Amino acid sequence: MAQLTTACPRNCYSTCSIRVEVENGRLRRILPHEGNRATPEGACLKGLAYVERTHSPDRILYPLRRIPNGSFHRIG
């Protein structure tokens, strides 16, 4: 399983560096990055939630426009 170093994409003050485990192109786990002095114990709950958010069936993958009846239509 590959481990990569990246940064948490949340818009927090810390911009935590994290390690991620990727298997077969899928994010599997978020690990602490020992070199990050702001949060050496690891990412916060918002950062850890990216494993679930990335693979959620409710994730919006394309831009949408709301139409007058309240539903959404995919746009380019």
C-alpha angles and dihedrals in degrees: 000000000000120000117204132185116230140140130260109256094215115118095241129135094251103054088203120217109225140177118234130198114221124189123181091346094306128114107242108169143001117222134185119264107226093209094061107101094185094062110006092162091062143264122326123249091272091056094044090053091069091088089062095037094051094056100032115130087221093060114122108234101174136037113269134197122208112233123207095265089061098254126112132246123202114244133188 
